[in-house]
Amino acid sequence: MSIKIKPVSKLLIGDGIVFLLLCWFLVCLPARLFVSPTSYVVEASNGELLNAAIAADGQWRFPAADTVPDKFAKCIVAFEDKRFYKHPGIDILAMARAMRQNFRAKGIVSGGSTLTMQTIRLSRRQDRTVAQKLFETLLAIRLEVRSSKKEILKLYAANAPFGSNVVGLEAAAWRYFGRSPQSLSWGEMATLAVLPNSPRLVHPGRNITRLITKRNNLLDELAKLKIIDQATANLSKLEPVPGKPRPLPQDAPHLLNRFKTERISLKIPTTRVRSTLDESLQLKINSLLKRYNNRYRANDIDNIAALVLNVKNGTVMAYAGNIYQPENAALESHVDMIKAPRSPGSTLKPLLYASMLNDGLILPKTLIPDIPTQIGNYSPQNYDLGYDGAIAADRALSRSLNIPAVRLLQTYKYPRFYDQLKKLGFSTLNQPADHYGLSLILGGSEVTLWDLAKTYMGMARSLNHYNDYKGYYNPHDYDAPVYVQSKNTEKPDENEMQRNSFLDNGAIWSTFNAMEELMRPGDEGLWEQFSSAQRLAWKTGTSFGFRDAWAIGLTPDYVVCVWVGNADGEGRPGLTGIDVAAPVLFDIFRQLPKGKWFETPKNKLKQLTICRQSGYKASQYCPDRVNELVPFAGEKTVVCPYHKIIHLNQGAAFRVTDQCVSPADMVHQPWFILPPAMEYYYKIKHSDYKPLPPFMEGCGDTGNNYVMDMIYPKNNAAIYIPLEFDGKRGKVVFTATHKNAAAQIYWHIDNEYVATTAHTHQLSLSPAPGKHTLTLVDDQGERFVQQFTILDRDKN
């Protein structure tokens, strides 16, 4: 029995089939046609190519550009598909013509594929059977439905083969002509347009004669179509064709590698990035670093890095992670020293200075002790191995003295400074604060050039914005620099503004002013070679063992940070911040436009009466006072402890007490009095320093313990006595100081008399290993007692 299908049912089945076919047609084309890996590409802010890396599959294939050059569009259409803008993906006329020609030639001499069909074929990469070709034809129609002609040309231009391992128009333009496709001539563009037709047979370096013939034929066709005139075509034929592929620019290789690792976190969908780098500046700095590197390599100093930041918009202007010489593997020039953790030397000292100003612990010119210092087993030394006795805080910073810096950190507390560095964004402090201790201020930790430059840029940005934000602070001023170009120019969210920041703008301003006066310890004349009309805050640093040389400088507009050394950490004599990094820093600043200095943040500063001699808040006994602008927190600092009233006889030649002179007959006079150890060195460099007059005979002021001090060793010091060349045990030179130059000191160790000294109080002694008590007694009966320990050589 047969089943009859009603006409209505047949109609429904037919409609269903049509609907299913329509659905299949709509989904038969993948959402993304090409999934091949692309080259990583870094462009300068003006769009010029700075660097590119070969794709993971070994092909030079750039990500698709936003537009296709008009010359290429006209050349490729004229050569491959004259009716491209008219057909729906397939060209029946072209296919019929190709079939006729192939039939007559009894072989394939012509193809009828459109550019749309070729684009589909490039995306599939399958053996092309008759069925496959029919399916590609259908997909071509589907592509025409989904995409515009410009989009199809864009896909084709980005994925067409151009011979060898070159894929895509942009890669071909750079590989064959060393320029962007937008800058190519008609002759050069015609050369590229004929390559995808048979890239395995004809490309630069292979079948040059045939390549020239095909190019010239295309130029004549362009003239025939009135796209160019015949004169242009004839002149274009005279242009040479490239002989072999050219190397691509390698002007920012370390930034390209950084982009590779950070692309996902930056949420950039393609492997192309338009950076914020200034092309001209980047090339100048590359050349400058190479020149210095050639000079430094004579001393086996192989690596150098520099970073330039734009303070105003928080962007990277130049990124040179190293000199780039991949042909010499021993140089390790592939290592990005901008990201490498290294010892910062003294470059953190301004941050401590600013932090102490911020917290009201010092004023800009507060006197800081600069004397031999022993803290446990730690004994810091200044670069010049000398001592000033006492030095203004800003002067100690500008001269980069180590002992005052350690003493400041001892006051500030290293755990507190460690936390401050963490807040400022230093990412390499991976150990607890106790691991670094007081050495934190002298390079005992590791930092990256990126973090260092970022922090100083944040300080500069904060100071620039002090007026814009009406007394508030924007926490985003301390954000990391940006190297990806963005159109985001949003103003800061008022809800994010804060009343306080890591560092007050008054403290930052005072710090930058101190950094502007930077000079080399004990050798100030050498700084004339770095003279500049531009005001510049800067700091150098040298790590222990001469492994790292640093220089960082800033203006309201720019931050420049330079590192010089060896990537493997090998130290070299002469590898110091001042000798090798500072010259590079100043040379870079000469490439930058000059600008104004920071505006004074008057709303973050206040006038305070300061003692000129001590730099402290003036007490009632300070005779020489000056009004200075200081951070608000300076109000919390103590008054001058060094000016005191002393009592003199009528001739003001001797000190007296009420034991020998009536108060009515005394002259009361303020006097600048430093502790004995500070005075011992201070008066050597300050000829105007007036020691206290001696007591009048018959008068005395015993019991104040303020007349003697030990220069070396300090209390509770642990001393190791080495053997001399003859094998005998050496000696320790004990040094003391006394307020009265004529006084005699009687020395005792463990209550046993040792010797008497006058004028110069030094003794060479060799105490036995163990703990000892040193007692000094002067001729007025004053006593000074402290402990020291001699280490046992056989137990250490």
Salt bridges, closest charged atoms under 4 A:
GLU43 OE2 - ARG272 NH1 2.71
GLU43 OE1 - ARG274 NE 2.94
ASP57 OD2 - ARG61 NH2 3.06
ASP70 OD2 - LYS74 NZ 3.03
ASP81 OD2 - HIS87 NE2 2.77
ASP91 OD2 - ARG83 NE 2.97
GLU136 OE2 - ARG124 NE 3.97
GLU136 OE1 - ARG128 NH2 2.96
GLU144 OE2 - LYS149 NZ 2.87
GLU170 OE1 - ARG272 NH2 2.53
GLU188 OE1 - ARG179 NH2 2.39
ASP220 OD1 - LYS237 NZ 2.61
GLU221 OE2 - LYS82 NZ 3.78
GLU262 OE2 - ARG258 NE 3.13
ASP300 OD2 - ARG572 NH2 3.85
ASP359 OD2 - ARG416 NH2 2.70
ASP384 OD2 - ARG399 NH2 3.77
ASP388 OD2 - ARG399 NH1 3.15
ASP388 OD1 - LYS685 NZ 3.31
ASP394 OD2 - LYS365 NZ 2.75
ASP451 OD1 - LYS454 NZ 3.90
ASP477 OD1 - ARG461 NE 3.88
ASP477 OD1 - HIS465 ND1 2.96
ASP479 OD2 - HIS476 ND1 2.79
GLU496 OE2 - HIS476 NE2 2.87
GLU516 OE2 - ARG535 NE 2.83
GLU524 OE2 - ARG395 NH2 3.37
ASP548 OD1 - ARG342 NE 2.59
ASP557 OD1 - LYS312 NZ 2.94
GLU570 OE2 - ARG572 NH1 3.90
ASP579 OD1 - ARG520 NH1 3.50
ASP587 OD2 - ARG291 NH2 3.71
ASP587 OD1 - ARG590 NH1 2.79
ASP624 OD2 - ARG612 NE 3.11
GLU635 OE1 - LYS606 NZ 2.79
GLU635 OE2 - LYS617 NZ 3.95
GLU679 OE2 - LYS739 NZ 3.06
ASP750 OD2 - HIS772 ND1 2.82
ASP778 OD2 - HIS738 NE2 2.82
ASP794 OD1 - ARG793 NH2 3.77
